[in-house]
Amino acid sequence: MTDFSRREMLGFLGLAVMSGAFGCTADGVERAARKTREAADGPFTPEFFTEPELRTVRILADIVIPKDERSGSAGDAKVPEFMDHIMVAYPSSGEQMRKGLAWLDAESTRRHQRAFASLTEAERIAIVDAIAWPKKAAAEMKEGADFFNNFRNLTATGFWSSRIGVEDLRYIGNVFNPNWNGCPAEQMRKLGVSYS
């Protein structure tokens, strides 16, 4: 197995869970992605998130998929706006999201006497590290780990259904390649096949 970057692994995850995060369907994801693209040039007014919640969602989404040399961050891809559309379309998902964001602020307050959005980057990462892997999270972090697992999936879904995310995958589609010389001979031998 080759080594994958975190971003590549999240890309595969995003494709694999396109409709699983927060109980969304593939059609719902596509509608939210289309609505996000259509509204991308204008000012964004959230329909679901409060301003403090949206600030936290932006920070957390950018922790999941930060900007790097390859492409923009989840925020650059309008993932928080995408999530807002999903929460409106799936009210029960909205309840889960709101409960998870409240848990995050409660944990931040317990540790640092401030809401998550007011913490330093290091303080935020310490909390995320405690909930990033559901199977490794301490029992008292289970609620946060379950929330973060769904949040990460929804972030990946929103990112890789955006223009920035599709470009990040570097998928070129069915494009003619004038330099294609067939499968390398070594691979043909390994597979036990030939062109004749």
C-alpha positions in Angstrom: 0.0 0.0 0.0 1.3 3.4 -0.8 1.4 6.3 1.6 -1.5 8.7 1.3 -1.6 12.2 2.6 -4.3 13.1 5.1 -6.1 15.1 2.4 -6.0 12.2 0.0 -7.5 9.9 2.6 -10.2 12.4 3.4 -10.9 12.6 -0.3 -11.5 8.9 -0.5 -13.6 9.2 2.7 -15.6 12.0 1.2 -16.4 10.0 -1.9 -17.2 6.9 0.2 -19.6 8.6 2.6 -21.1 11.1 0.2 -24.5 10.5 1.6 -23.9 9.1 5.1 -23.0 12.0 7.2 -25.8 13.2 9.5 -28.2 10.8 7.7 -28.2 12.7 4.4 -29.1 11.1 1.1 -27.1 11.5 -2.1 -29.9 13.5 -3.6 -29.9 15.8 -0.6 -26.2 16.3 -0.8 -26.4 17.1 -4.5 -29.2 19.7 -3.8 -27.2 21.3 -1.0 -24.0 21.4 -3.2 -26.0 23.0 -6.1 -27.6 25.5 -3.8 -24.1 26.4 -2.3 -22.6 26.8 -5.8 -25.6 29.0 -6.9 -25.2 31.3 -3.9 -21.4 31.4 -3.9 -21.0 34.9 -5.3 -23.4 36.7 -3.0 -23.3 37.4 0.7 -24.2 34.4 2.8 -27.0 34.6 5.4 -27.4 31.4 7.4 -30.8 29.8 7.6 -29.9 27.3 10.3 -26.8 28.3 12.2 -26.6 31.1 14.6 -23.6 33.4 14.1 -21.7 31.9 17.0 -22.4 28.4 15.7 -21.4 29.3 12.2 -18.1 30.8 13.5 -17.4 27.4 15.3 -18.4 25.4 12.2 -15.9 27.5 10.1 -13.1 26.9 12.5 -13.8 23.2 12.9 -14.2 22.6 9.2 -10.9 24.3 8.5 -9.2 22.1 11.1 -10.6 19.0 9.3 -9.5 20.3 5.9 -7.0 23.2 6.1 -5.6 25.1 3.2 -2.4 23.7 1.8 -0.2 24.0 -1.2 -2.6 21.8 -3.2 -5.9 23.7 -2.7 -8.0 25.8 -0.4 -9.6 24.9 2.9 -13.0 23.7 3.7 -14.0 27.3 4.4 -12.7 28.3 1.0 -14.8 25.6 -0.6 -17.9 27.0 1.2 -18.4 23.9 3.3 -20.0 25.8 6.2 -22.6 27.2 3.8 -23.1 23.7 2.4 -23.7 22.4 6.0 -26.2 25.1 6.6 -28.2 24.0 3.6 -28.0 20.3 4.7 -29.2 21.2 8.2 -32.2 23.1 6.8 -33.0 20.1 4.5 -32.7 17.5 7.3 -34.1 18.9 10.5 -33.1 15.9 12.6 -29.6 16.3 11.4 -29.8 19.9 12.5 -30.7 18.8 16.0 -27.6 16.5 16.1 -25.4 19.3 14.8 -26.6 21.8 17.3 -26.2 19.2 20.2 -22.6 18.5 19.0 -21.7 22.1 18.8 -23.1 22.6 22.3 -21.0 19.7 23.5 -17.9 21.2 21.9 -18.4 24.6 23.7 -19.2 22.8 27.0 -15.9 20.8 26.7 -14.0 24.0 25.8 -15.6 25.8 28.8 -14.8 22.9 31.1 -11.1 22.9 30.0 -10.5 26.6 29.4 -13.5 28.6 30.6 -14.1 29.9 27.0 -16.2 28.7 24.0 -14.4 26.7 21.3 -14.2 29.7 18.9 -12.4 31.8 21.6 -9.6 29.2 22.2 -6.1 29.3 20.8 -5.3 27.0 18.0 -3.4 24.7 20.3 -6.3 24.4 22.7 -8.7 23.7 19.9 -6.4 21.0 18.4 -6.1 19.3 21.9 -9.8 18.9 22.1 -10.1 17.7 18.5 -7.3 15.2 19.1 -9.3 13.8 22.1 -12.4 13.1 19.9 -10.8 12.5 16.4 -10.8 8.7 16.6 -14.1 7.3 18.1 -12.5 3.9 18.9 -9.6 5.5 20.8 -11.6 8.3 22.5 -12.1 8.0 26.3 -15.6 7.0 27.4 -16.4 10.5 28.7 -15.6 11.8 25.2 -17.9 9.4 23.3 -20.6 12.0 22.6 -17.9 14.4 21.2 -16.3 11.7 19.2 -19.6 10.6 17.6 -20.3 14.3 16.8 -16.8 14.9 15.3 -16.9 11.7 13.3 -20.2 12.8 11.6 -18.8 16.4 11.3 -15.7 15.2 9.6 -17.7 13.1 7.2 -20.0 16.0 6.3 -17.0 18.3 5.9 -15.4 15.8 3.5 -18.7 15.4 1.6 -19.1 19.2 1.3 -15.5 19.7 0.3 -15.3 17.0 -2.4 -18.7 18.0 -3.9 -17.4 21.6 -4.4 -15.5 23.0 -7.3 -12.3 23.3 -5.2 -12.7 19.8 -3.9 -13.2 18.3 -7.4 -10.1 20.1 -8.6 -8.2 18.9 -5.5 -9.0 15.3 -6.6 -7.1 16.0 -9.8 -9.6 14.0 -11.8 -9.2 14.7 -15.5 -11.9 12.5 -16.7 -12.0 10.7 -20.0 -9.4 12.8 -21.8 -7.4 11.6 -24.8 -3.8 11.0 -23.9 -1.5 11.1 -27.0 1.4 9.7 -25.0 -0.3 6.4 -23.9 1.8 3.5 -24.8 -0.3 0.8 -23.2 0.2 -0.9 -19.9 3.9 -1.3 -18.9 5.3 -4.7 -19.9 6.2 -5.5 -16.3 2.6 -5.0 -15.2 1.3 -7.1 -18.1 3.6 -10.0 -17.0 2.5 -9.6 -13.4 -1.1 -9.8 -14.5 -0.4 -12.7 -16.9 -2.0 -10.9 -19.8 -0.9 -9.7 -23.2 -2.1 -7.5 -26.0 -2.0 -10.4 -28.5 
